[in-house]
Amino acid sequence: MSAYVDTGPRAARGNQPPVAAGRTVVSERQQPDPPDEAPGARSLGTTSPNVHDTVRLALVVGALGVVFGDIGTSPIYTMQTVFSPSDPHPVPVSTENVFGVVSLVFWSVMTIVTVTYVLLAMRADNQGEGGIMALITLLRRHSPRPGTRTAVLLAGIGIFGAALFFGDSMITPAISVLSAVEGLRVVQPSLHELVLPITAVIILVLFLLQRRGSATVGRLFGPVMIIWFLAVAACGVKGIFAHPDILRALSPTYAVGFLVGRLDVAFFALAAVVLAVTGAEALYADMGHFGRRSITRAWLVLVFPACALSYLGQGALILDDPAHIASPFFLLVPDWARLPMVLLATAATVIASQAVITGAFSLASQAAELGYLPRLRILHTSESAIGQVYVPWVNWILLVAVLTLVFAFRSSTALAFTYGMAVTGTIAITTLMFFYVGRWRWNVPQWLLVLGAIPLLVVDLLFLSANGTKLLHGAWVPLLIGLAAFTVMTTWQRGREIVTAERQRREGSLREFVERLRQDGVLARRVPGTAVFLNRGKETAPLAMRANVEHNHVRHEHVLILSIDTEPVPRVPAHRQIVVDDLGYADDGITHVSARFGYMESPDVPEVLRRLDPIATEGPLQVEEASYFLSTIELRPGDRPTMPRWRKRLFITTSHITADAAEHFCLPRDRTVIMGSHIEL
């Protein structure tokens, strides 16, 4: 396990001005983003309106290619699942029920996606980044009493919501790709045996492409998704023309009447209706990739109208012939266009998977920087968009899990029973945390907050309780995944606190250690060169520095103690990034430097050293010849009652996936010395 602060994905680097003592400097790259623009659009400066319009259009197209795949492919399986005879609680096909279901689907999407996420939750961004981890950060920052039981409980609930999203990230690729490939059965029933192998190959290729990054995927698939939504809308219009009466389902009275008048049927139908809003959390989690405005425009102008038309068209088709419930989406397509539509749907569902996979990468990256996961190997996939990352460990875990789900459940209908629990749980937690954060961030009056929160939470809890009826039919799967992820994350957080406290006890005061070096000339002989010790802060002495002095009895002419401080924001503004402290003595050659980075950035230590002013560091540093010292700790389960023994072993096992420290901090391996110790938990 590493012994210093975890940091985020590597940021782009460039030439920087020097830093003097007490001063802080960052490059233009690290200036805060405008709150409503994507990271990739922030360096436009005073370019012409035409350039701005081109960039915004590119962001909208990119968002279509990454963000909306999940929710945009929901029409493939939502209506089919609602009326599926294999459902434990099937909805009988009747005119009244069809109108009620279509209306319920439309207003569920309107309430949960448009109101809860697009209009409300996406305004609660952490300097452009979204998702549950961003809400947890805002909770810490804006709560007037962050240590109270309520705040701690909400943070814990938020972590469970993040854990459920990992479950969503595993189920979405499985059900999305499988449902599209199943369209082959409509085109040619004899192709039934090829559905699973084709699905597996597509999923494998999808995960192998992740290294190329979401920007590349967005450019490739954005135009495909535009064609997809136009085709979906056209097929929906075709069905509506056959039965224009279905437009009456747009009235909320049908949804309310269905819920109130047929509660015994409607309540169980909610477990399938929720499939229409899958991907809502991905919109929020992926906000840092493309910006709120781009996502909002794409949703309101193209995605929502296309999905609504498809649901109305499918409802009209079922009214025409109840037998169409077998596959209303593909049966809505003319015979001559079904095979092309299957191919297009397959491409769209690959993009659907991309939405949650990208969200999972962002979530894992933020969780690592906030101390809920070990420091993972994280790769930046874009020079211009800092939020676009690739996390190899998460990628391969998701691949194995997705393939396991495909071969275990073997059909999209069976997987649909597992899907809703993760989605509804995450949505309810997001809504709850948003209103709590909104109370303190924007000083919203409590009465107004309650007035807005109660109806939205009632809707969320209705969906959650309805999906609870599917526990024995597969809904336990996302709960099990979420519980496992929650256990790992909370165990890592607690174990990290224990290790940090023990390490601080062993290290002792840095200032006292420096004073001792000054007074005791025999303790350590000064040798030429520059030594850089990475440490958690300037309160304690680095273990590696203590070991070097106490065992080797030497210290370098220039000693730099470097702390990498990860703050709960995506990027740190210019005036706060680097601070130099001489620790009270300007002539001993020992200096402390604090480099602050956001959780979406990662430091290049040699580059930080090059930016320092020689006056601030009591002489010029030999950066190209400097020796770097890392303190590492071997963990052992002990008898102290800090955690149950099984959690100690889980913490130690999790520590083994920690990213290589030298690589993470860009240290030259031929000049890096690792000095270790051990701690019993």
Buried (B, 14 or more C-beta within 10 A) or exposed (E): BBBBBBBBBBBBBEEBEEBBBEBBBBBEBBEBBBEBBBBBBBEEEEEEEEEEEEBBEBBBBBBBBBBBBBBBBBBBBBBBBBBBEEBEBBBEBEEBBBBBBBBBBBBBBBBBBBBBBBEBBBBBBBBBBBBBBBBBBBBBBBBEEEEEEEBBEBBBBBBBBBBBBBBBBBBBBBBBBBBBBBBBBBBEEEBEEEBBEBBBEBBEEBBEBBEEBBBBBBBBBBEBBBEBBEBBBBBBBBBBEBBEEBEEBBBBEBBBBBBEEBEEBBBBBBBBBBBBBBBBBBBBBBBBBBBBBBBBBBBEEBBBBBBBBBBBBBBBBBBEEEEBBBBBBBBBBEEEBBBEBBBBBBBBBBBBBBBBBBBBBBBBBBBBBBBBBBBBBBBBBBEBBBBBBBBBBBBEBBBEBBBEBBEEBBBBBBBBBBBBBBBBBBBBBBBBBBBBBBBBBEEBEEEEBEEBBEEBBEBBBBBBEBBBBBBEBBBBBBBEBBBEBBBBBBBBBBBBEBBBEBBBEEBBEBBEBBBBBEEEEEBBEBEEBBBBBBBBBBEBBBBBBBBBBEEEEEBBBBBBBBBBBBBBBBBBBBEBBBBBBBBEBEEBBBBBBBBBBBBBBBBBBBBBBBBBBEEBBBBEBBBEEBBBBBBBBEBEBEEEEBBEEEBBBBBBEBBEEBBEBBEBBBBBEEBBEEBEBEBBB
